């Protein structure tokens, strides 16, 4: 099964925007292999504009000329990805990532390049042309590269099949399709799903930006491995606070092969194309809150940092095995209650026991007390704090002093009376 557990890895967007290059990808892949692979991180994803030779930062250049083959399929710009020269695409880079024991991913935009429509290129294996399948009135509001595709037109399926066959030949393991989730291009999603399945290769399908409409939850679960539940998520407390409601709405739809996606983790060194000294504006407590909530939701964990600039705190945050266990070894995760600034989440541990997290969304340190009867827990439990690693026993309640915007999380194992 593809994405049996929530995908984990690195994505280039938060730190390099549209300007990512091959050297950056190799450097971060090497770091991941050495420092993160053993914790489950495996996908190395090249985000947007890899086909644009002149991309320089997070900003998009309107109607920029893109690297493209004679069949309207975008190719990596060789000046940024030297191993892609002579039409080789991402094959060599993917092979290098695979040699490190990792998996390789790319970002694409929904549809067909406007450039292909202007040139009226043929679709591989057909006499149908780009103009015949393009929808010129279906345009991304923030990126000018593509037209949507008329999913019912002859040639639409053949075009999507041609690009996914190419990605499979390159060795791509993950494809993030953009400009497709929030307005929910259902027809194109189904074409993409079919094209991936037809390749015979196991490829994770991720769609963005969000929020994906919750009324399409069943369709998402059937066709997509991960879907964004928010627009781009950045290091702002108000966005993290908002995520609690989104996580509560979506948690019941998480399961093997299909995961609500709370977006990348903006930790460590981000926005490097603007200022190489930029680091996340989240406090340490806010970062722990984010990591805990993402893992209770069982959101994919895609790191947005320049990994080689991780400090000790960031590395420890990302590799806390007790917190990461939530993503792979829990079920029935849900918000138990929300009372003012106090939020409590609960999940069942597959190998025995329970997980509980308390969150303080207020502006001052607060004592939070959770009655175990509200979790329907009536025995005596050995309780361990997943962040501090402190242990204690309890049969009635958990009580914690929780920092502003902070969290404490626990695993509870029932004591068997001898």
C-alpha beads as a LAMMPS data file, in Angstrom:
LAMMPS data file: protein, C-alpha beads

418 atoms
417 bonds

1 atom types
1 bond types

-500.0 500.0 xlo xhi
-500.0 500.0 ylo yhi
-500.0 500.0 zlo zhi

Masses

1 110.0

Atoms # bond

1 1 1 0.000 0.000 0.000
2 1 1 1.278 3.484 -0.883
3 1 1 1.623 5.755 2.180
4 1 1 0.627 3.134 4.729
5 1 1 1.822 5.619 7.347
6 1 1 1.967 9.416 6.976
7 1 1 4.788 10.372 4.566
8 1 1 7.803 12.051 6.162
9 1 1 10.538 14.030 4.484
10 1 1 11.802 17.402 3.269
11 1 1 10.380 19.925 0.796
12 1 1 12.373 22.787 -0.697
13 1 1 9.623 25.455 -0.696
14 1 1 9.916 27.003 2.774
15 1 1 13.630 27.657 2.462
16 1 1 14.151 28.255 -1.273
17 1 1 10.799 28.940 -2.932
18 1 1 11.054 28.717 -6.712
19 1 1 14.855 28.902 -6.744
20 1 1 15.852 25.425 -5.523
21 1 1 18.738 23.832 -7.423
22 1 1 20.471 20.477 -7.651
23 1 1 23.269 21.270 -5.228
24 1 1 20.700 22.230 -2.569
25 1 1 18.713 19.031 -3.095
26 1 1 21.798 16.822 -2.863
27 1 1 23.029 18.618 0.264
28 1 1 19.714 18.213 2.085
29 1 1 19.336 14.606 0.940
30 1 1 22.758 13.781 2.362
31 1 1 21.831 15.372 5.692
32 1 1 18.540 13.483 5.783
33 1 1 20.229 10.182 5.060
34 1 1 22.760 10.710 7.826
35 1 1 20.567 12.283 10.514
36 1 1 16.851 11.676 9.861
37 1 1 16.360 8.506 7.820
38 1 1 16.460 6.222 10.840
39 1 1 13.494 8.128 12.311
40 1 1 11.312 7.571 9.236
41 1 1 12.064 10.631 7.108
42 1 1 12.553 9.487 3.516
43 1 1 11.059 11.786 0.841
44 1 1 13.202 14.515 -0.745
45 1 1 10.842 16.789 -2.689
46 1 1 11.800 19.442 -5.252
47 1 1 9.071 22.071 -5.130
48 1 1 7.771 24.541 -7.728
49 1 1 9.390 26.077 -10.843
50 1 1 12.151 23.532 -11.413
51 1 1 11.599 23.987 -15.169
52 1 1 12.200 27.761 -15.099
53 1 1 15.840 28.739 -15.812
54 1 1 15.570 32.234 -14.297
55 1 1 13.715 31.569 -11.021
56 1 1 15.516 33.344 -8.175
57 1 1 13.316 33.395 -5.040
58 1 1 9.785 32.825 -3.706
59 1 1 8.321 35.228 -6.272
60 1 1 6.872 34.034 -9.584
61 1 1 7.771 35.589 -12.937
62 1 1 4.707 36.053 -15.113
63 1 1 4.690 33.967 -18.314
64 1 1 8.293 32.905 -17.781
65 1 1 9.828 30.713 -20.470
66 1 1 10.056 27.116 -19.270
67 1 1 12.196 24.141 -20.264
68 1 1 9.878 21.834 -22.232
69 1 1 10.070 18.919 -24.679
70 1 1 8.309 18.599 -28.050
71 1 1 5.292 16.945 -26.393
72 1 1 4.528 19.787 -23.988
73 1 1 6.133 18.063 -21.002
74 1 1 8.167 20.244 -18.649
75 1 1 11.794 19.314 -17.975
76 1 1 14.235 20.465 -15.269
77 1 1 16.203 23.575 -16.229
78 1 1 19.791 22.325 -16.840
79 1 1 21.373 25.533 -15.549
80 1 1 19.858 24.733 -12.143
81 1 1 19.917 20.936 -12.407
82 1 1 23.044 20.057 -14.413
83 1 1 22.389 16.310 -14.342
84 1 1 19.169 16.956 -16.310
85 1 1 21.060 18.105 -19.431
86 1 1 20.360 16.460 -22.779
87 1 1 16.800 15.573 -21.859
88 1 1 17.702 13.233 -18.991
89 1 1 15.242 14.904 -16.650
90 1 1 15.470 14.042 -12.970
91 1 1 16.687 10.486 -13.555
92 1 1 20.240 10.974 -12.278
93 1 1 19.177 13.080 -9.310
94 1 1 16.537 10.518 -8.358
95 1 1 19.153 7.751 -8.624
96 1 1 21.446 9.691 -6.292
97 1 1 18.661 10.176 -3.740
98 1 1 17.824 6.477 -3.987
99 1 1 21.483 5.604 -3.434
100 1 1 21.203 7.302 -0.035
101 1 1 18.319 5.020 0.924
102 1 1 15.747 7.770 0.353
103 1 1 12.887 8.509 -2.058
104 1 1 12.577 11.323 -4.587
105 1 1 9.661 13.674 -5.208
106 1 1 8.671 16.642 -7.369
107 1 1 6.072 19.398 -7.487
108 1 1 3.915 20.023 -10.558
109 1 1 1.093 22.381 -11.416
110 1 1 -2.278 21.054 -12.545
111 1 1 -2.837 21.146 -16.298
112 1 1 -0.724 21.752 -19.389
113 1 1 1.824 24.556 -19.942
114 1 1 0.450 27.670 -21.635
115 1 1 3.682 27.545 -23.579
116 1 1 2.600 24.183 -25.027
117 1 1 -0.799 25.605 -25.959
118 1 1 0.792 28.638 -27.679
119 1 1 3.064 26.305 -29.682
120 1 1 0.244 23.763 -30.113
121 1 1 2.542 20.829 -29.389
122 1 1 1.388 17.282 -30.081
123 1 1 0.557 14.964 -27.197
124 1 1 2.852 11.959 -27.128
125 1 1 1.483 9.010 -29.085
126 1 1 -1.434 10.944 -30.590
127 1 1 -2.288 13.490 -33.270
128 1 1 -4.116 15.547 -30.649
129 1 1 -2.546 18.878 -29.719
130 1 1 -2.216 20.923 -26.557
131 1 1 -4.772 23.502 -27.732
132 1 1 -7.401 20.797 -28.056
133 1 1 -7.257 19.823 -24.381
134 1 1 -6.337 23.157 -22.757
135 1 1 -8.933 25.239 -20.888
136 1 1 -7.716 28.846 -21.295
137 1 1 -10.307 30.068 -18.789
138 1 1 -8.964 27.681 -16.118
139 1 1 -5.982 29.610 -14.797
140 1 1 -4.193 29.515 -11.462
141 1 1 -4.633 32.944 -9.795
142 1 1 -1.062 33.064 -8.468
143 1 1 1.038 31.309 -11.116
144 1 1 0.809 31.917 -14.867
145 1 1 2.545 28.777 -16.150
146 1 1 -0.401 26.525 -16.885
147 1 1 -3.872 26.153 -18.326
148 1 1 -6.219 23.654 -16.788
149 1 1 -7.173 20.620 -18.844
150 1 1 -10.616 19.728 -20.109
151 1 1 -10.695 16.332 -18.447
152 1 1 -13.412 15.074 -20.812
153 1 1 -11.500 15.932 -23.994
154 1 1 -9.836 13.335 -26.189
155 1 1 -6.153 13.553 -25.348
156 1 1 -6.564 14.676 -21.707
157 1 1 -5.865 11.234 -20.295
158 1 1 -3.071 10.669 -22.811
159 1 1 -1.357 13.892 -21.753
160 1 1 -1.457 13.077 -18.052
161 1 1 -0.311 9.540 -18.824
162 1 1 2.608 10.883 -20.834
163 1 1 3.923 13.000 -17.985
164 1 1 3.474 10.359 -15.285
165 1 1 5.092 7.710 -17.466
166 1 1 8.042 10.109 -17.763
167 1 1 8.147 10.676 -13.996
168 1 1 8.044 6.925 -13.383
169 1 1 10.932 6.454 -15.834
170 1 1 12.887 9.088 -13.918
171 1 1 12.322 7.165 -10.680
172 1 1 9.948 9.644 -9.020
173 1 1 8.320 8.343 -5.807
174 1 1 6.205 11.363 -4.801
175 1 1 4.299 13.971 -6.815
176 1 1 2.769 17.091 -5.276
177 1 1 0.116 18.467 -7.640
178 1 1 -0.665 22.142 -7.044
179 1 1 -3.653 24.369 -7.922
180 1 1 -6.039 21.442 -7.613
181 1 1 -7.224 20.924 -4.021
182 1 1 -9.071 24.018 -2.801
183 1 1 -11.285 24.530 -5.876
184 1 1 -11.342 20.744 -6.245
185 1 1 -10.707 19.845 -9.866
186 1 1 -12.335 16.429 -9.420
187 1 1 -12.040 15.343 -13.049
188 1 1 -8.322 16.084 -13.229
189 1 1 -7.721 14.386 -9.872
190 1 1 -9.275 11.214 -11.281
191 1 1 -7.160 11.392 -14.445
192 1 1 -4.018 11.812 -12.348
193 1 1 -4.959 8.915 -10.084
194 1 1 -5.514 6.680 -13.112
195 1 1 -2.254 7.794 -14.736
196 1 1 -0.271 6.975 -11.590
197 1 1 -1.907 3.582 -11.269
198 1 1 -1.192 2.843 -14.931
199 1 1 2.551 3.411 -14.443
200 1 1 2.759 0.440 -12.104
201 1 1 5.080 2.470 -9.871
202 1 1 4.310 3.250 -6.245
203 1 1 4.012 7.058 -6.253
204 1 1 2.582 9.131 -3.407
205 1 1 -0.015 11.625 -4.683
206 1 1 -0.167 14.874 -2.705
207 1 1 -2.529 17.724 -3.642
208 1 1 -2.533 21.382 -2.651
209 1 1 -3.152 24.154 -1.798
210 1 1 -5.894 23.866 0.766
211 1 1 -8.241 23.923 2.275
212 1 1 -9.582 20.914 0.419
213 1 1 -13.404 20.866 0.742
214 1 1 -14.388 18.479 3.515
215 1 1 -17.512 17.474 1.594
216 1 1 -15.158 15.643 -0.778
217 1 1 -13.506 13.648 2.027
218 1 1 -14.613 10.253 0.717
219 1 1 -13.418 11.049 -2.816
220 1 1 -10.093 12.220 -1.409
221 1 1 -9.651 9.025 0.582
222 1 1 -10.257 6.977 -2.565
223 1 1 -7.987 8.953 -4.907
224 1 1 -5.322 10.890 -3.012
225 1 1 -2.638 9.910 -0.494
226 1 1 -2.367 13.314 1.174
227 1 1 -4.352 16.510 0.762
228 1 1 -3.858 19.952 2.205
229 1 1 -6.351 21.126 4.820
230 1 1 -4.997 24.681 4.848
231 1 1 -3.457 27.283 2.586
232 1 1 0.328 27.693 2.945
233 1 1 1.237 27.337 6.619
234 1 1 3.905 29.656 7.990
235 1 1 5.482 30.464 11.357
236 1 1 2.635 32.610 12.713
237 1 1 0.825 31.797 15.942
238 1 1 -2.592 32.711 14.521
239 1 1 -2.165 30.068 11.809
240 1 1 -1.174 27.439 14.365
241 1 1 -4.109 28.368 16.587
242 1 1 -6.440 28.024 13.598
243 1 1 -5.057 24.550 12.891
244 1 1 -6.668 23.106 16.013
245 1 1 -10.143 23.447 14.498
246 1 1 -8.966 22.113 11.143
247 1 1 -7.338 19.126 12.823
248 1 1 -10.504 18.439 14.796
249 1 1 -12.578 18.549 11.588
250 1 1 -10.292 16.230 9.617
251 1 1 -8.827 13.742 12.132
252 1 1 -11.437 11.034 11.514
253 1 1 -10.429 10.834 7.835
254 1 1 -6.800 9.885 8.506
255 1 1 -5.851 6.293 7.800
256 1 1 -3.502 4.014 5.859
257 1 1 -3.079 5.385 2.342
258 1 1 -4.936 8.667 2.934
259 1 1 -3.779 11.487 5.216
260 1 1 -5.058 15.048 5.849
261 1 1 -2.030 17.310 5.391
262 1 1 -1.476 20.272 7.723
263 1 1 1.390 21.428 5.457
264 1 1 5.123 21.710 5.959
265 1 1 6.858 22.286 9.266
266 1 1 8.367 25.816 9.164
267 1 1 11.149 25.078 11.630
268 1 1 14.845 25.875 11.674
269 1 1 16.318 27.918 8.814
270 1 1 13.593 29.030 6.383
271 1 1 13.247 31.710 3.672
272 1 1 16.914 31.324 2.762
273 1 1 16.457 32.927 -0.657
274 1 1 15.577 36.236 1.030
275 1 1 18.020 36.191 3.923
276 1 1 20.372 33.352 4.744
277 1 1 19.986 34.134 8.474
278 1 1 16.191 33.741 8.528
279 1 1 14.927 31.252 11.087
280 1 1 11.475 30.284 12.247
281 1 1 9.607 32.875 14.300
282 1 1 7.837 30.178 16.304
283 1 1 8.931 29.942 19.940
284 1 1 10.226 26.607 21.178
285 1 1 6.900 25.996 22.932
286 1 1 4.989 26.764 19.737
287 1 1 7.184 24.354 17.784
288 1 1 6.455 21.594 20.311
289 1 1 2.749 22.392 20.055
290 1 1 2.909 22.185 16.262
291 1 1 4.825 18.899 16.270
292 1 1 2.468 17.352 18.823
293 1 1 -0.691 18.430 16.998
294 1 1 0.627 17.270 13.595
295 1 1 1.468 13.858 15.065
296 1 1 -1.908 13.455 16.798
297 1 1 -3.639 14.371 13.522
298 1 1 -1.219 11.970 11.786
299 1 1 -0.436 14.634 9.254
300 1 1 2.463 14.008 6.883
301 1 1 5.658 15.502 8.304
302 1 1 7.480 17.446 5.610
303 1 1 10.298 19.625 6.937
304 1 1 10.628 23.108 5.441
305 1 1 14.117 23.945 6.764
306 1 1 17.568 24.078 5.200
307 1 1 18.497 20.905 7.043
308 1 1 22.231 21.546 7.245
309 1 1 21.487 24.604 9.413
310 1 1 19.492 22.656 12.003
311 1 1 20.489 23.532 15.554
312 1 1 20.331 21.008 18.393
313 1 1 16.796 22.007 19.373
314 1 1 15.436 21.612 15.825
315 1 1 17.040 18.218 15.374
316 1 1 15.746 17.002 18.749
317 1 1 12.275 18.358 17.921
318 1 1 12.150 16.442 14.638
319 1 1 13.555 13.189 16.033
320 1 1 11.610 12.765 19.278
321 1 1 10.729 9.097 18.842
322 1 1 7.989 9.205 21.480
323 1 1 6.158 11.967 19.604
324 1 1 6.803 10.374 16.201
325 1 1 5.274 7.137 17.475
326 1 1 1.899 8.900 17.370
327 1 1 2.071 9.060 13.562
328 1 1 2.654 5.335 13.130
329 1 1 1.273 3.662 16.218
330 1 1 -2.056 5.287 17.089
331 1 1 -5.672 5.282 15.986
332 1 1 -8.953 6.982 16.875
333 1 1 -7.045 10.231 17.473
334 1 1 -9.423 13.058 18.253
335 1 1 -9.886 16.276 20.154
336 1 1 -11.400 15.229 23.467
337 1 1 -12.528 18.725 24.439
338 1 1 -11.800 22.425 24.094
339 1 1 -12.555 24.726 27.030
340 1 1 -11.406 28.262 26.554
341 1 1 -7.630 28.202 26.118
342 1 1 -7.413 24.544 27.195
343 1 1 -7.447 21.838 24.501
344 1 1 -7.052 18.103 25.123
345 1 1 -6.395 15.418 22.479
346 1 1 -6.644 11.666 22.947
347 1 1 -5.581 8.616 20.904
348 1 1 -5.354 4.858 21.341
349 1 1 -1.902 3.276 21.142
350 1 1 -1.897 0.257 18.803
351 1 1 0.566 -1.707 20.915
352 1 1 -1.283 -1.009 24.144
353 1 1 -2.072 2.108 26.110
354 1 1 -3.196 5.623 25.276
355 1 1 -1.835 9.010 24.274
356 1 1 -3.034 12.270 25.823
357 1 1 -1.898 15.822 25.032
358 1 1 -2.831 19.040 26.773
359 1 1 -2.429 22.355 24.967
360 1 1 -2.471 25.864 26.394
361 1 1 -3.426 28.367 23.690
362 1 1 -3.505 31.247 26.159
363 1 1 -0.938 33.957 26.808
364 1 1 0.193 32.869 30.280
365 1 1 1.446 29.679 31.903
366 1 1 -1.536 27.694 33.157
367 1 1 -2.256 24.605 35.241
368 1 1 -4.307 22.083 33.262
369 1 1 -5.918 19.075 34.935
370 1 1 -7.381 16.193 32.893
371 1 1 -9.784 13.827 34.628
372 1 1 -9.082 10.353 33.258
373 1 1 -12.773 9.487 33.531
374 1 1 -13.368 11.953 30.680
375 1 1 -11.109 9.684 28.621
376 1 1 -13.078 6.654 29.870
377 1 1 -9.953 5.401 31.631
378 1 1 -10.646 3.736 34.978
379 1 1 -7.527 1.735 35.843
380 1 1 -4.157 2.659 37.270
381 1 1 -1.594 3.828 34.743
382 1 1 2.102 4.312 34.342
383 1 1 2.391 7.721 32.679
384 1 1 5.399 9.142 30.817
385 1 1 5.794 12.687 29.484
386 1 1 6.765 12.462 25.792
387 1 1 8.739 15.707 25.879
388 1 1 10.386 15.791 29.334
389 1 1 10.574 11.946 29.628
390 1 1 9.474 12.171 33.298
391 1 1 7.373 9.253 34.581
392 1 1 4.734 8.861 37.303
393 1 1 1.712 6.736 38.180
394 1 1 -1.909 7.885 38.290
395 1 1 -5.433 6.531 38.514
396 1 1 -7.458 9.719 38.557
397 1 1 -6.018 12.628 36.607
398 1 1 -3.087 14.211 34.821
399 1 1 -2.055 17.647 36.011
400 1 1 0.489 19.838 34.234
401 1 1 1.817 23.380 34.280
402 1 1 1.722 24.267 30.586
403 1 1 3.570 27.242 29.117
404 1 1 1.784 29.845 26.985
405 1 1 1.198 28.438 23.476
406 1 1 2.696 25.208 24.807
407 1 1 1.892 21.551 25.282
408 1 1 2.585 18.509 27.386
409 1 1 1.963 15.044 25.954
410 1 1 1.849 11.631 27.617
411 1 1 1.676 7.915 26.972
412 1 1 -0.338 5.923 29.523
413 1 1 0.138 2.179 30.032
414 1 1 -2.295 0.378 32.294
415 1 1 -0.765 -1.271 35.361
416 1 1 -1.722 -4.918 35.830
417 1 1 -2.365 -5.802 39.456
418 1 1 -0.425 -8.881 40.589

Bonds

1 1 1 2
2 1 2 3
3 1 3 4
4 1 4 5
5 1 5 6
6 1 6 7
7 1 7 8
8 1 8 9
9 1 9 10
10 1 10 11
11 1 11 12
12 1 12 13
13 1 13 14
14 1 14 15
15 1 15 16
16 1 16 17
17 1 17 18
18 1 18 19
19 1 19 20
20 1 20 21
21 1 21 22
22 1 22 23
23 1 23 24
24 1 24 25
25 1 25 26
26 1 26 27
27 1 27 28
28 1 28 29
29 1 29 30
30 1 30 31
31 1 31 32
32 1 32 33
33 1 33 34
34 1 34 35
35 1 35 36
36 1 36 37
37 1 37 38
38 1 38 39
39 1 39 40
40 1 40 41
41 1 41 42
42 1 42 43
43 1 43 44
44 1 44 45
45 1 45 46
46 1 46 47
47 1 47 48
48 1 48 49
49 1 49 50
50 1 50 51
51 1 51 52
52 1 52 53
53 1 53 54
54 1 54 55
55 1 55 56
56 1 56 57
57 1 57 58
58 1 58 59
59 1 59 60
60 1 60 61
61 1 61 62
62 1 62 63
63 1 63 64
64 1 64 65
65 1 65 66
66 1 66 67
67 1 67 68
68 1 68 69
69 1 69 70
70 1 70 71
71 1 71 72
72 1 72 73
73 1 73 74
74 1 74 75
75 1 75 76
76 1 76 77
77 1 77 78
78 1 78 79
79 1 79 80
80 1 80 81
81 1 81 82
82 1 82 83
83 1 83 84
84 1 84 85
85 1 85 86
86 1 86 87
87 1 87 88
88 1 88 89
89 1 89 90
90 1 90 91
91 1 91 92
92 1 92 93
93 1 93 94
94 1 94 95
95 1 95 96
96 1 96 97
97 1 97 98
98 1 98 99
99 1 99 100
100 1 100 101
101 1 101 102
102 1 102 103
103 1 103 104
104 1 104 105
105 1 105 106
106 1 106 107
107 1 107 108
108 1 108 109
109 1 109 110
110 1 110 111
111 1 111 112
112 1 112 113
113 1 113 114
114 1 114 115
115 1 115 116
116 1 116 117
117 1 117 118
118 1 118 119
119 1 119 120
120 1 120 121
121 1 121 122
122 1 122 123
123 1 123 124
124 1 124 125
125 1 125 126
126 1 126 127
127 1 127 128
128 1 128 129
129 1 129 130
130 1 130 131
131 1 131 132
132 1 132 133
133 1 133 134
134 1 134 135
135 1 135 136
136 1 136 137
137 1 137 138
138 1 138 139
139 1 139 140
140 1 140 141
141 1 141 142
142 1 142 143
143 1 143 144
144 1 144 145
145 1 145 146
146 1 146 147
147 1 147 148
148 1 148 149
149 1 149 150
150 1 150 151
151 1 151 152
152 1 152 153
153 1 153 154
154 1 154 155
155 1 155 156
156 1 156 157
157 1 157 158
158 1 158 159
159 1 159 160
160 1 160 161
161 1 161 162
162 1 162 163
163 1 163 164
164 1 164 165
165 1 165 166
166 1 166 167
167 1 167 168
168 1 168 169
169 1 169 170
170 1 170 171
171 1 171 172
172 1 172 173
173 1 173 174
174 1 174 175
175 1 175 176
176 1 176 177
177 1 177 178
178 1 178 179
179 1 179 180
180 1 180 181
181 1 181 182
182 1 182 183
183 1 183 184
184 1 184 185
185 1 185 186
186 1 186 187
187 1 187 188
188 1 188 189
189 1 189 190
190 1 190 191
191 1 191 192
192 1 192 193
193 1 193 194
194 1 194 195
195 1 195 196
196 1 196 197
197 1 197 198
198 1 198 199
199 1 199 200
200 1 200 201
201 1 201 202
202 1 202 203
203 1 203 204
204 1 204 205
205 1 205 206
206 1 206 207
207 1 207 208
208 1 208 209
209 1 209 210
210 1 210 211
211 1 211 212
212 1 212 213
213 1 213 214
214 1 214 215
215 1 215 216
216 1 216 217
217 1 217 218
218 1 218 219
219 1 219 220
220 1 220 221
221 1 221 222
222 1 222 223
223 1 223 224
224 1 224 225
225 1 225 226
226 1 226 227
227 1 227 228
228 1 228 229
229 1 229 230
230 1 230 231
231 1 231 232
232 1 232 233
233 1 233 234
234 1 234 235
235 1 235 236
236 1 236 237
237 1 237 238
238 1 238 239
239 1 239 240
240 1 240 241
241 1 241 242
242 1 242 243
243 1 243 244
244 1 244 245
245 1 245 246
246 1 246 247
247 1 247 248
248 1 248 249
249 1 249 250
250 1 250 251
251 1 251 252
252 1 252 253
253 1 253 254
254 1 254 255
255 1 255 256
256 1 256 257
257 1 257 258
258 1 258 259
259 1 259 260
260 1 260 261
261 1 261 262
262 1 262 263
263 1 263 264
264 1 264 265
265 1 265 266
266 1 266 267
267 1 267 268
268 1 268 269
269 1 269 270
270 1 270 271
271 1 271 272
272 1 272 273
273 1 273 274
274 1 274 275
275 1 275 276
276 1 276 277
277 1 277 278
278 1 278 279
279 1 279 280
280 1 280 281
281 1 281 282
282 1 282 283
283 1 283 284
284 1 284 285
285 1 285 286
286 1 286 287
287 1 287 288
288 1 288 289
289 1 289 290
290 1 290 291
291 1 291 292
292 1 292 293
293 1 293 294
294 1 294 295
295 1 295 296
296 1 296 297
297 1 297 298
298 1 298 299
299 1 299 300
300 1 300 301
301 1 301 302
302 1 302 303
303 1 303 304
304 1 304 305
305 1 305 306
306 1 306 307
307 1 307 308
308 1 308 309
309 1 309 310
310 1 310 311
311 1 311 312
312 1 312 313
313 1 313 314
314 1 314 315
315 1 315 316
316 1 316 317
317 1 317 318
318 1 318 319
319 1 319 320
320 1 320 321
321 1 321 322
322 1 322 323
323 1 323 324
324 1 324 325
325 1 325 326
326 1 326 327
327 1 327 328
328 1 328 329
329 1 329 330
330 1 330 331
331 1 331 332
332 1 332 333
333 1 333 334
334 1 334 335
335 1 335 336
336 1 336 337
337 1 337 338
338 1 338 339
339 1 339 340
340 1 340 341
341 1 341 342
342 1 342 343
343 1 343 344
344 1 344 345
345 1 345 346
346 1 346 347
347 1 347 348
348 1 348 349
349 1 349 350
350 1 350 351
351 1 351 352
352 1 352 353
353 1 353 354
354 1 354 355
355 1 355 356
356 1 356 357
357 1 357 358
358 1 358 359
359 1 359 360
360 1 360 361
361 1 361 362
362 1 362 363
363 1 363 364
364 1 364 365
365 1 365 366
366 1 366 367
367 1 367 368
368 1 368 369
369 1 369 370
370 1 370 371
371 1 371 372
372 1 372 373
373 1 373 374
374 1 374 375
375 1 375 376
376 1 376 377
377 1 377 378
378 1 378 379
379 1 379 380
380 1 380 381
381 1 381 382
382 1 382 383
383 1 383 384
384 1 384 385
385 1 385 386
386 1 386 387
387 1 387 388
388 1 388 389
389 1 389 390
390 1 390 391
391 1 391 392
392 1 392 393
393 1 393 394
394 1 394 395
395 1 395 396
396 1 396 397
397 1 397 398
398 1 398 399
399 1 399 400
400 1 400 401
401 1 401 402
402 1 402 403
403 1 403 404
404 1 404 405
405 1 405 406
406 1 406 407
407 1 407 408
408 1 408 409
409 1 409 410
410 1 410 411
411 1 411 412
412 1 412 413
413 1 413 414
414 1 414 415
415 1 415 416
416 1 416 417
417 1 417 418
